[in-house]
């Protein structure tokens, strides 16, 4: 049986993972939905996910506030791993991390010269960029050693005091808000293979990166 996975990036259910849902499955706020969201702006039965000719199809069920995929309002749309689905105040990431990683390595990228380039990885994990003329090794390392797979994510420390837990939650919420602000106005093309962000949003992402580096240094070198 075909299944789908959704991760909640934003909204009341932020952080929840709905894994391996058998399809067809409906999304909404009422009991009886395979993916139920605690969001007052989500309709009782808001959208439906089904498979057709081996494609995953998302259909808006005439919801009150509509459905968006990668920022674009839709009535019906084919979903691909890595797509963002906005329903009410909730934002969902479609696909398991493994599916998103597999798609990421298969999408062509455009180089500085406008050539269409494709990422290629050999059996040792070395990544090169290939275009229709030649293969080059990027001067900047690609983020191939980073994943969000459950087995790769470092665990949080256990037995935090209530004060420590509250402070850590405050930090994570602050950083999460920064990333949310940075990506909420992304401009995606029709099939979701390319997105554009403005300079201000890019700077916000780099600011979050800087804050994470600062926190890491303060932890390793207190005082």
DABEL-V63937 format. One record per residue. RES is the residue in one letter. PHI is phi in degrees with one decimal (NA if undefined). PSI is psi in whole degrees, 0 to 359 (999 if undefined). D_CENTER is the distance of its C-alpha to the mean C-alpha in Angstrom with 1 decimal. Layout:
# DABEL-V63937
((RES	PHI	PSI	D_CENTER) (RES	PHI	PSI	D_CENTER))
This chain:
# DABEL-V63937
((X	NA	135	24.3) (X	-73.0	138	20.9) (X	-128.9	163	18.0) (X	-134.1	159	14.4) (X	-128.6	136	11.7) (X	-128.7	138	9.5) (X	-115.4	133	7.8) (X	-88.5	115	8.9) (X	-89.8	329	7.3) (X	-149.3	148	10.5) (X	119.5	182	14.0) (X	-58.6	325	16.8) (X	-92.7	18	15.0) (X	-48.5	130	12.3) (X	96.9	347	11.6) (X	-75.9	148	12.9) (X	-121.6	126	12.0) (X	-108.5	96	13.7) (X	-102.1	143	14.4) (X	53.4	48	16.6) (X	-77.0	125	17.7) (X	-67.8	138	20.7) (X	-109.8	150	20.7) (X	-72.2	151	21.9) (X	-143.4	142	20.2) (X	-104.1	154	20.3) (X	-118.6	131	18.1) (X	-178.6	184	20.1) (X	-97.6	351	21.8) (X	-89.3	155	24.9) (X	-61.3	148	25.9) (X	104.6	344	26.0) (X	-82.8	139	22.3) (X	-66.8	330	20.5) (X	-122.5	103	17.4) (X	-103.0	128	19.1) (X	-112.8	137	17.6) (X	-89.2	68	19.9) (X	-135.9	117	19.5) (X	-66.4	341	22.8) (X	-90.0	0	21.3) (X	-90.7	134	20.0) (X	-69.3	163	22.9) (X	-54.4	311	24.7) (X	-127.9	98	23.4) (X	-89.1	314	20.7) (X	-150.1	163	19.2) (X	-131.2	140	19.8) (X	-115.4	127	17.9) (X	-143.3	170	20.4) (X	-112.0	137	21.2) (X	-145.4	120	23.6) (X	52.6	41	25.0) (X	71.4	7	22.2) (X	-100.8	145	19.5) (X	-89.4	120	17.1) (X	-113.5	129	18.1) (X	-105.3	129	16.9) (X	-125.3	129	19.9) (X	-76.4	131	20.4) (X	-94.9	54	23.5) (X	51.7	46	25.2) (X	-69.3	161	23.3) (X	-68.1	316	24.7) (X	-106.7	3	21.8) (X	79.9	174	20.1) (X	-131.4	139	16.7) (X	-125.0	144	14.3) (X	-122.9	120	11.9) (X	53.5	38	10.3) (X	86.3	353	12.9) (X	-102.5	130	15.7) (X	-64.4	136	18.0) (X	-135.0	157	18.6) (X	-107.0	319	21.2) (X	-146.7	140	20.2) (X	-157.6	142	17.5) (X	-77.6	132	16.5) (X	-98.2	142	13.0) (X	-127.8	150	11.4) (X	-53.7	133	8.8) (X	99.2	350	5.5) (X	-68.8	145	7.0) (X	-101.4	127	6.4) (X	-112.7	120	9.6) (X	-104.4	123	11.7) (X	-134.2	116	14.7) (X	61.0	229	17.2) (X	-94.0	7	15.8) (X	-101.0	141	12.8) (X	-120.5	127	9.3) (X	-114.2	141	7.7) (X	-100.2	124	4.7) (X	-89.1	131	7.3) (X	107.2	149	8.5) (X	-74.4	159	9.6) (X	-58.2	323	8.7) (X	-65.2	320	12.0) (X	-67.1	320	11.4) (X	-66.4	318	8.4) (X	-62.3	320	10.7) (X	-65.0	321	13.6) (X	-68.9	321	12.4) (X	-59.4	320	11.5) (X	-76.5	347	15.1) (X	-99.3	351	16.7) (X	-85.2	127	15.6) (X	-62.8	147	18.6) (X	-118.9	154	18.3) (X	-99.7	125	21.0) (X	-80.5	178	23.3) (X	-63.9	335	25.4) (X	-90.6	5	28.2) (X	87.5	354	26.3) (X	-67.0	142	26.5) (X	-78.7	125	23.8) (X	-122.3	151	22.7) (X	-126.0	137	21.1) (X	-77.1	134	19.8) (X	-129.1	137	22.1) (X	-122.9	136	22.4) (X	-91.3	183	25.7) (X	-66.2	341	26.5) (X	-87.7	356	26.7) (X	93.5	357	23.1) (X	-68.4	134	24.4) (X	-113.1	134	22.4) (X	-127.7	166	24.2) (X	-109.6	126	23.6) (X	-116.5	133	25.8) (X	-120.4	192	27.0) (X	-78.2	0	29.9) (X	-115.7	319	32.4) (X	-159.7	171	31.6) (X	-114.5	133	29.3) (X	-129.9	154	28.5) (X	-94.3	126	27.0) (X	-62.9	143	24.7) (X	-72.3	331	26.4) (X	-102.8	131	23.2) (X	-64.8	139	21.5) (X	-82.8	157	18.1) (X	-81.8	53	15.4) (X	-82.7	345	16.3) (X	-91.3	5	17.5) (X	-115.5	131	14.2) (X	-138.6	165	11.9) (X	-109.7	25	10.0) (X	-64.3	143	12.4) (X	-54.9	321	14.3) (X	-72.0	342	17.5) (X	-98.2	344	16.5) (X	-77.3	123	15.3) (X	-61.0	139	18.5) (X	-74.8	154	19.8) (X	-72.5	154	20.7) (X	-66.2	147	24.5) (X	-94.3	164	26.6) (X	58.3	43	29.4) (X	-73.1	145	28.4) (X	-69.9	159	30.9) (X	-54.2	322	29.9) (X	-65.8	316	30.2) (X	-65.0	318	28.0) (X	-62.6	318	25.3) (X	-65.1	317	25.5) (X	-65.7	319	25.3) (X	-65.3	318	22.3) (X	-62.5	322	20.4) (X	-64.1	318	21.5) (X	-64.1	312	20.3) (X	-64.3	321	16.8) (X	-63.5	321	16.7) (X	-65.3	314	18.0) (X	-67.3	321	15.5) (X	-61.9	320	12.5) (X	-62.5	319	14.4) (X	-60.1	315	14.8) (X	-66.9	322	11.2) (X	-61.4	315	10.8) (X	-61.8	322	14.0) (X	-69.1	328	13.0) (X	-107.4	1	10.1) (X	-72.2	341	11.7) (X	-115.9	32	14.1) (X	-64.5	148	12.3) (X	-111.3	106	14.6) (X	-102.6	148	13.3) (X	-77.1	178	16.0) (X	-59.3	318	17.0) (X	-97.7	8	15.3) (X	73.2	16	12.0) (X	-85.3	343	13.1) (X	-138.2	142	13.6) (X	-131.9	152	12.4) (X	-123.8	142	14.8) (X	-127.9	153	14.9) (X	-75.0	168	18.3) (X	-61.5	319	20.2) (X	-62.9	319	20.1) (X	-66.0	320	16.3) (X	-60.5	318	16.4) (X	-64.6	327	19.1) (X	-65.0	317	17.1) (X	-61.2	318	14.5) (X	-67.3	328	17.6) (X	-65.8	320	19.2) (X	-63.1	318	16.5) (X	-59.6	318	17.0) (X	-64.4	316	20.7) (X	-63.6	320	20.7) (X	-62.2	318	19.0) (X	-63.5	321	21.7) (X	-66.1	315	24.4) (X	-60.4	317	23.5) (X	-62.1	319	23.6) (X	-67.9	319	27.0) (X	-64.3	328	28.4) (X	-72.3	317	27.7) (X	-77.6	334	29.3) (X	-129.0	69	32.1) (X	-63.4	150	32.9) (X	85.1	999	35.5))
